[in-house]
């Protein structure tokens, strides 16, 4: 009996800690979009943590902040009309051990950070606004300056913060929230399990200034991730499967598989691709995108096949997609930032057990399947696909591609090798 009472007391205590709300304006934080209030807001988070946890509440208004770090048993709630606005000065985001572009390295903190915070949640209906315009302009100016002297530039050369970075957290929920104008990636999940992103509105602009590399959701070495009822339109890929890059990436403990991802009932506006695998990905398994609407001119499914990385993509399903898009399939070599780092390895990719079915769209073209010379592909099926397009042929060099009831402009699909 004593054990039962002790267990019940623990449950009640945990619930009370979770239910405790901390309205930031009751702790000296002002509704003023011009005053940097990082320290004041962080103090509220720290106080909640010290008292056993609770929900940090941002009420109606606009609050300017640099990097915030959530602690165990703390959560974030933005009420209707609330805006957490990111500082546009990189000095307000500390340089710390982090993860970017498939590498473990020191990088700048995000606006919202949670490390090893199981049960972490972000909920709305308010907005987290990265205020990224200054970072975007700096990025494009740098790229043009490099081009003038005959040099290329990488994404990491202009320091920019992500909007959200969640690392080693289980049972994460991001719900009923608006996420916009990230300086860099919008939502980065690394080494997380059991994540739900539900009714999120994720956006970054294409004009008047392009918001470079503002991926919608980056899933990096994670398992059991569900993205549902979301709208995503960003100036890069909408949903990206990450996990590592380079000739030894598959051997490094900080890298790994992305497994059991479900994307459903979402709408995708303009982006660079709707679902992408490969730019920094070594192994993806059991990825499903279904019951979604596309309203853009980018590929539905894109494989970026790196010649410097061993890659395995298996058991991927894209089902019941309607609307308008770019290519149905884009499977091509990806050479951006290619680097064998002196290795004599000859990396290659394996793609197997892929199904694209029940797709009815208007597209710019059907697509291409032209990986690197050593890449292997098997059991790739198109089934019940109806496409209207000005470029009806599929350019495909692989033998093990199956077609069942695939119609383009009212005729059977033409395959060109």
C-alpha positions as CSV (number, residue, x, y, z in Angstrom):
1,X,0.0,0.0,0.0
2,X,2.8,2.4,0.9
3,X,4.4,1.7,-2.6
4,X,1.0,2.5,-4.2
5,X,0.7,5.8,-2.4
6,X,4.3,6.7,-3.2
7,X,3.7,6.0,-6.9
8,X,0.4,8.1,-6.9
9,X,2.2,10.9,-5.1
10,X,4.9,10.9,-7.7
11,X,2.4,11.0,-10.5
12,X,0.5,13.9,-8.9
13,X,3.8,15.7,-8.3
14,X,4.9,15.3,-11.9
15,X,1.5,16.5,-13.2
16,X,1.6,19.5,-10.9
17,X,5.0,20.4,-12.1
18,X,4.0,20.0,-15.7
19,X,0.8,22.0,-15.2
20,X,2.5,24.9,-13.4
21,X,2.5,27.9,-15.8
22,X,5.0,30.7,-15.8
23,X,3.7,33.8,-17.7
24,X,6.9,35.6,-18.6
25,X,5.3,39.1,-18.2
26,X,4.8,38.3,-14.5
27,X,8.6,37.9,-14.1
28,X,9.7,41.3,-15.5
29,X,9.6,40.5,-19.3
30,X,8.1,43.4,-21.2
31,X,5.9,43.3,-24.3
32,X,8.4,45.3,-26.4
33,X,9.8,44.0,-29.7
34,X,12.8,46.4,-29.6
35,X,14.3,45.3,-26.2
36,X,16.5,42.2,-26.2
37,X,15.2,40.1,-23.3
38,X,17.1,36.8,-23.6
39,X,18.4,36.9,-20.0
40,X,15.0,37.7,-18.5
41,X,13.2,34.9,-20.4
42,X,16.0,32.4,-19.6
43,X,15.7,33.3,-16.0
44,X,12.0,32.3,-16.1
45,X,12.9,28.9,-17.7
46,X,15.6,28.4,-15.0
47,X,13.2,29.2,-12.2
48,X,10.6,26.8,-13.5
49,X,13.3,24.1,-13.7
50,X,14.4,24.8,-10.2
51,X,10.9,24.4,-8.9
52,X,10.4,21.0,-10.6
53,X,9.3,22.1,-14.1
54,X,6.4,23.9,-15.8
55,X,5.2,25.6,-18.9
56,X,6.8,28.9,-20.0
57,X,3.9,31.0,-21.3
58,X,4.4,33.8,-23.8
59,X,1.2,35.9,-23.9
60,X,0.0,38.2,-26.6
61,X,2.7,40.6,-27.7
62,X,6.2,40.5,-29.4
63,X,9.2,39.6,-27.4
64,X,12.8,39.8,-28.8
65,X,15.3,37.2,-27.7
66,X,18.5,35.4,-28.5
67,X,19.1,31.7,-27.8
68,X,16.9,30.1,-25.1
69,X,17.7,26.8,-23.5
70,X,14.9,24.7,-22.1
71,X,15.6,22.4,-19.2
72,X,14.1,19.1,-18.0
73,X,10.3,19.2,-17.4
74,X,10.0,22.6,-19.0
75,X,7.8,23.4,-22.1
76,X,6.9,26.4,-24.2
77,X,3.4,27.8,-24.9
78,X,2.8,30.8,-27.1
79,X,-0.7,32.1,-26.7
80,X,-2.8,33.6,-29.4
81,X,-1.1,36.8,-30.7
82,X,2.2,35.9,-29.1
83,X,5.4,36.3,-31.1
84,X,8.8,35.1,-29.9
85,X,11.1,37.1,-32.2
86,X,14.7,36.1,-32.8
87,X,17.5,38.6,-32.6
88,X,19.2,39.3,-35.9
89,X,22.6,39.6,-34.2
90,X,24.6,36.4,-34.2
91,X,26.4,37.4,-31.0
92,X,23.1,36.6,-29.2
93,X,23.5,32.9,-30.2
94,X,26.5,31.3,-28.5
95,X,28.9,29.1,-30.4
96,X,28.6,25.6,-28.7
97,X,28.9,21.9,-29.5
98,X,26.2,21.2,-32.0
99,X,25.3,19.4,-35.2
100,X,25.0,20.8,-38.7
101,X,24.9,19.4,-42.3
102,X,25.6,15.8,-41.1
103,X,28.5,16.8,-39.0
104,X,29.1,17.1,-35.2
105,X,30.8,20.5,-34.7
106,X,30.7,23.7,-32.9
107,X,27.9,25.9,-34.2
108,X,25.6,28.7,-33.1
109,X,22.7,27.8,-30.9
110,X,19.2,28.1,-32.3
111,X,16.5,30.5,-31.0
112,X,14.8,27.6,-29.2
113,X,17.0,24.8,-27.9
114,X,16.2,21.7,-25.9
115,X,18.9,19.1,-25.1
116,X,17.9,15.9,-23.3
117,X,14.5,17.2,-22.4
118,X,12.2,14.2,-22.6
119,X,8.6,15.2,-23.0
120,X,9.5,18.6,-24.4
121,X,6.6,20.4,-26.1
122,X,6.2,23.6,-28.1
123,X,2.6,24.7,-28.6
124,X,0.6,27.6,-29.9
125,X,-1.4,29.1,-31.5
126,X,1.3,31.8,-31.4
127,X,4.4,32.4,-33.6
128,X,8.1,31.8,-33.4
129,X,9.6,34.3,-35.9
130,X,13.3,33.9,-36.7
131,X,13.6,37.5,-38.0
132,X,16.0,36.2,-40.6
133,X,16.1,39.0,-43.2
134,X,19.5,40.4,-42.1
135,X,21.1,36.9,-42.1
136,X,19.7,36.2,-45.6
137,X,21.0,39.4,-47.0
138,X,24.4,38.8,-45.5
139,X,24.4,35.3,-47.0
140,X,23.6,36.4,-50.5
141,X,26.1,39.3,-50.4
142,X,28.9,36.9,-49.3
143,X,28.0,34.5,-52.0
144,X,28.1,37.2,-54.7
145,X,31.4,38.5,-53.3
146,X,32.9,35.0,-53.6
147,X,31.6,34.5,-57.1
148,X,33.3,37.8,-58.2
149,X,36.7,36.3,-57.2
150,X,35.9,32.9,-58.7
151,X,35.3,31.1,-55.5
152,X,32.3,29.2,-54.2
153,X,30.9,29.4,-50.7
154,X,29.3,26.9,-48.3
155,X,26.2,27.3,-46.2
156,X,28.3,27.5,-43.0
157,X,30.4,30.5,-44.0
158,X,27.8,33.0,-43.1
159,X,26.9,32.4,-39.4
160,X,23.1,32.0,-39.0
161,X,20.9,30.5,-36.3
162,X,18.3,27.8,-36.7
163,X,14.9,28.5,-35.4
164,X,14.5,25.3,-33.3
165,X,17.1,22.6,-32.4
166,X,16.0,19.6,-30.4
167,X,18.8,17.1,-29.4
168,X,18.5,13.7,-27.6
169,X,14.9,14.3,-26.6
170,X,12.2,11.6,-26.5
171,X,8.4,12.1,-26.6
172,X,8.5,15.5,-28.3
173,X,5.4,17.4,-29.4
174,X,5.3,20.5,-31.6
175,X,1.7,21.5,-32.1
176,X,-0.6,24.2,-33.4
177,X,2.2,26.6,-33.9
178,X,3.5,29.0,-36.6
179,X,7.2,28.9,-37.4
180,X,8.6,31.4,-39.8
181,X,11.6,33.4,-41.2
182,X,14.3,31.1,-39.8
183,X,17.9,32.4,-40.3
184,X,18.9,28.8,-41.2
185,X,17.0,25.5,-40.9
186,X,13.6,25.9,-39.3
187,X,13.1,22.7,-37.2
188,X,16.1,20.4,-36.6
189,X,15.6,17.2,-34.7
190,X,18.7,15.2,-33.9
191,X,18.9,11.9,-32.0
192,X,15.3,12.1,-31.0
193,X,12.6,9.4,-30.7
194,X,8.9,9.5,-30.7
195,X,8.2,13.0,-32.2
196,X,4.9,14.5,-33.2
197,X,4.6,17.6,-35.3
198,X,0.9,18.4,-35.7
199,X,-0.8,21.4,-37.2
200,X,2.4,23.4,-37.6
201,X,2.5,26.2,-40.2
202,X,6.1,26.5,-41.4
203,X,7.1,29.2,-43.8
204,X,10.0,31.2,-45.2
205,X,10.0,33.5,-48.2
206,X,11.2,33.3,-51.8
207,X,10.8,37.1,-52.3
208,X,11.6,39.9,-52.0
209,X,14.7,38.3,-50.5
210,X,15.2,34.5,-50.7
211,X,15.5,32.8,-47.3
212,X,18.4,30.4,-48.1
213,X,18.7,26.9,-46.5
214,X,15.5,27.4,-44.4
215,X,14.5,23.7,-44.5
216,X,11.1,23.0,-43.0
217,X,11.9,19.9,-40.9
218,X,15.3,18.2,-40.7
219,X,15.1,14.7,-39.3
220,X,18.6,13.7,-38.3
221,X,19.3,10.3,-36.7
222,X,15.7,10.0,-35.3
223,X,13.1,7.2,-34.9
224,X,9.4,7.3,-34.9
225,X,8.6,10.8,-36.2
226,X,5.1,11.8,-37.3
227,X,4.4,15.0,-39.2
228,X,0.7,15.5,-39.7
229,X,-1.8,18.2,-40.7
230,X,1.0,20.7,-41.4
231,X,1.5,23.4,-44.1
232,X,5.1,23.8,-45.2
233,X,6.5,26.2,-47.7
234,X,10.2,27.1,-47.4
235,X,13.1,28.3,-49.5
236,X,14.8,24.9,-49.4
237,X,13.5,21.3,-49.0
238,X,10.3,20.9,-47.0
239,X,11.1,17.7,-45.2
240,X,14.6,16.3,-45.2
241,X,16.0,13.0,-44.0
242,X,19.5,13.6,-42.5
243,X,22.0,11.3,-40.7
244,X,25.6,12.0,-41.8
245,X,27.9,12.4,-44.8
246,X,31.4,11.5,-46.0
247,X,33.2,8.2,-46.8
248,X,33.4,7.1,-43.1
249,X,30.0,8.6,-42.0
250,X,28.4,5.1,-41.6
251,X,31.1,4.2,-39.1
252,X,30.8,7.2,-36.8
253,X,28.7,6.9,-33.6
254,X,27.2,10.4,-34.0
255,X,25.6,9.4,-37.3
256,X,22.9,6.8,-38.0
257,X,19.6,5.7,-39.3
258,X,16.4,7.6,-39.7
259,X,13.6,5.1,-39.2
260,X,9.8,4.9,-39.0
261,X,8.7,8.4,-40.3
262,X,5.1,9.1,-41.2
263,X,4.1,12.3,-43.1
264,X,0.4,12.5,-43.7
265,X,-2.4,15.0,-44.4
266,X,0.0,17.8,-45.1
267,X,0.0,20.5,-47.7
268,X,3.2,21.7,-49.3
269,X,3.6,25.1,-51.0
270,X,6.7,26.3,-52.9
271,X,9.9,24.6,-51.8
272,X,13.0,23.0,-53.4
273,X,11.6,19.5,-52.9
274,X,8.7,18.0,-50.9
275,X,10.5,15.0,-49.4
276,X,14.3,14.7,-49.8
277,X,16.8,12.0,-48.9
278,X,20.5,12.1,-49.4
279,X,22.3,15.4,-49.0
280,X,23.5,14.3,-45.6
281,X,21.9,10.9,-45.2
282,X,23.5,7.4,-44.8
283,X,20.5,5.2,-44.0
284,X,16.7,5.7,-44.1
285,X,14.1,3.0,-43.6
286,X,10.3,2.9,-43.4
287,X,9.5,6.4,-44.6
288,X,5.9,7.0,-45.6
289,X,4.3,10.1,-47.0
290,X,0.6,9.8,-47.7
291,X,-2.6,11.7,-48.2
292,X,-0.9,15.0,-49.0
293,X,-1.5,17.9,-51.3
294,X,1.3,19.6,-53.3
295,X,1.0,23.1,-54.7
296,X,4.5,23.9,-56.0
297,X,6.9,23.2,-58.9
298,X,9.4,21.1,-57.0
299,X,10.0,17.3,-57.0
300,X,7.7,15.2,-54.9
301,X,10.4,12.7,-54.0
302,X,14.0,13.6,-54.3
303,X,17.1,11.4,-53.8
304,X,20.4,13.2,-53.6
305,X,22.9,10.5,-54.3
306,X,26.3,11.5,-52.9
307,X,29.4,10.0,-54.5
308,X,31.4,10.5,-51.3
309,X,29.0,8.7,-48.9
310,X,27.7,5.1,-48.5
311,X,23.9,5.4,-48.6
312,X,21.0,3.0,-48.0
313,X,17.4,4.0,-48.6
314,X,14.8,1.3,-48.2
315,X,11.1,0.8,-47.6
316,X,9.9,4.2,-48.7
317,X,6.2,4.8,-49.7
318,X,4.6,7.8,-51.3
319,X,0.9,7.3,-51.6
320,X,-2.2,9.4,-52.5
321,X,-0.7,12.7,-53.6
322,X,-2.7,15.3,-55.5
323,X,-2.2,18.8,-56.8
324,X,0.6,20.3,-58.9
325,X,4.4,19.8,-58.6
326,X,7.7,19.6,-60.3
327,X,9.0,16.1,-61.1
328,X,7.3,13.1,-59.7
329,X,10.7,11.6,-59.0
330,X,14.2,13.2,-59.0
331,X,17.0,10.7,-58.4
332,X,20.3,12.2,-59.5
333,X,23.9,12.5,-58.4
334,X,24.5,15.2,-55.7
335,X,28.0,16.8,-55.8
336,X,27.5,19.8,-53.5
337,X,30.4,20.0,-51.1
338,X,31.7,16.6,-52.4
339,X,34.7,15.5,-50.3
340,X,36.3,12.1,-50.0
341,X,38.7,13.5,-47.5
342,X,41.7,11.6,-48.9
343,X,39.8,8.3,-48.6
344,X,40.4,5.5,-51.2
345,X,36.9,4.2,-50.6
346,X,34.4,4.1,-53.5
347,X,31.1,4.9,-51.8
348,X,27.8,4.0,-53.5
349,X,24.1,4.1,-52.7
350,X,21.5,1.3,-52.5
351,X,17.9,2.1,-53.1
352,X,15.3,-0.7,-52.6
353,X,11.6,-1.3,-52.0
354,X,10.3,2.1,-53.0
355,X,6.6,2.6,-54.0
356,X,5.0,5.7,-55.5
357,X,1.2,5.0,-55.8
358,X,-2.1,6.7,-56.3
359,X,-0.7,10.0,-57.5
360,X,-2.8,12.4,-59.6
361,X,-1.0,15.6,-60.4
362,X,-0.1,18.2,-62.9
363,X,3.7,18.4,-63.1
364,X,6.5,20.2,-64.9
365,X,7.9,16.8,-65.9
366,X,7.7,13.2,-64.9
367,X,11.3,13.0,-63.8
368,X,14.7,11.3,-63.9
369,X,16.3,8.3,-62.3
370,X,20.0,8.6,-63.0
371,X,22.2,7.9,-59.9
372,X,25.9,7.6,-59.7
373,X,27.6,4.8,-61.7
374,X,28.0,2.5,-58.7
375,X,24.6,3.0,-57.2
376,X,22.2,0.1,-57.1
377,X,18.4,0.2,-57.4
378,X,15.9,-2.6,-57.0
379,X,12.1,-3.0,-56.6
380,X,11.1,0.5,-57.4
381,X,7.4,0.6,-58.3
382,X,5.1,3.3,-59.8
383,X,1.4,2.2,-59.4
384,X,-1.8,4.0,-60.3
385,X,-0.1,7.3,-61.3
386,X,-1.9,9.9,-63.5
387,X,0.2,12.8,-64.6
388,X,-0.4,15.8,-66.9
389,X,2.9,17.4,-68.1
390,X,4.7,19.0,-71.0
391,X,7.7,16.7,-70.4
392,X,6.1,13.2,-70.3
393,X,9.1,10.9,-70.4
394,X,10.8,9.3,-67.5
395,X,14.6,9.2,-68.0
396,X,15.6,6.0,-66.3
397,X,18.7,3.8,-66.5
398,X,17.7,1.1,-64.0
399,X,16.2,-2.3,-64.9
400,X,14.2,-3.1,-61.7
401,X,11.6,-0.3,-62.0
402,X,8.0,-1.5,-62.2
403,X,5.1,0.3,-63.8
404,X,1.4,-0.5,-63.0
405,X,-1.2,1.7,-64.6
406,X,1.0,4.7,-65.1
407,X,-0.6,7.2,-67.4
408,X,0.9,10.4,-68.7
409,X,-1.2,12.8,-70.7
410,X,-3.7,10.0,-71.2
411,X,-1.1,7.6,-72.5
412,X,1.2,4.9,-71.1
413,X,4.4,6.4,-69.7
414,X,7.4,6.6,-72.0
415,X,10.6,5.4,-70.5
416,X,13.9,6.8,-72.0
417,X,17.3,5.3,-71.2
